[in-house]
Amino acid sequence: MDDPQDTGAYALRASLGCRVLVCDDAYWAERRGKRWRPASQMRRQTINANVVKDAADSDWLFHIDADGFIWQDSSLSDELAQAENANTEVNLTVLERLFPEGGKQGTLFEGTFRAQPICQKKIRNQFTGLSPP
């Protein structure tokens, strides 16, 4: 958790197979000594992704923000099976959760999402049932 005060860590720790790293002062001191916590969020994410990659014993590592949702219009397992090189990077379409002022959200999957521009028309067509022009 990038914010050491984020209470979401408790809920995540209760999830089966989920290991939570809280990025408090002790965490950054262990990794960076006197340089402490990087100011750049992207730098912190890169450091954290590498920490997890080095500790993981898995075939794949997905590095996705907490407000991101993978969007697949085909089988993810089929796509990963096509990646033959063990050091392959697979770029997935990710919808980013938005929280507009006054917006309503009943469940985790309701509400407003932002898609990468190249995917917006394709996703909109799948939701509306329209065919692309």
FENURUR-V310047 format. One record per residue. PHI is phi in radians with two decimals (none if undefined). Layout:
PHI
PHI
This chain:
none
-1.14
-1.71
-1.11
-1.65
-1.18
-1.29
-1.09
-1.05
-1.12
-1.16
-1.16
-1.07
-1.39
-1.41
-1.03
1.36
-1.82
-1.87
-1.86
-1.88
-1.69
-1.54
-1.59
-1.02
-1.12
-1.04
-1.25
-1.11
-1.14
-1.60
-2.23
1.08
-1.36
-1.39
0.97
-1.32
-1.12
-1.22
-1.40
-1.08
-1.10
-1.16
-1.08
-1.10
-1.11
-1.04
-1.14
-1.10
-1.22
-1.06
-1.17
-1.02
-1.18
-1.64
-1.41
-2.09
-2.58
-1.32
-2.35
-2.22
-1.82
-1.90
-2.31
-1.08
-1.08
-1.70
-1.88
-2.26
-1.21
-2.01
-2.14
-1.83
-2.53
-1.17
-1.11
-1.12
-1.15
-1.12
-1.18
-1.13
-1.33
-1.46
-1.46
-1.38
-1.13
-1.84
-1.37
-1.82
-1.96
-1.66
-1.81
-1.28
-2.17
-1.58
-1.80
-1.18
-2.02
-2.17
-1.17
-1.04
1.43
-1.23
-1.85
-2.44
-1.51
-2.30
-1.02
-1.73
-1.71
1.98
-1.95
-2.28
-1.96
-1.93
-1.05
-0.89
-1.13
-1.78
-1.03
-1.13
-1.07
-1.18
-1.03
-1.15
-1.20
-1.29
-1.64
1.42
-1.45
-1.56
-1.12
-1.19
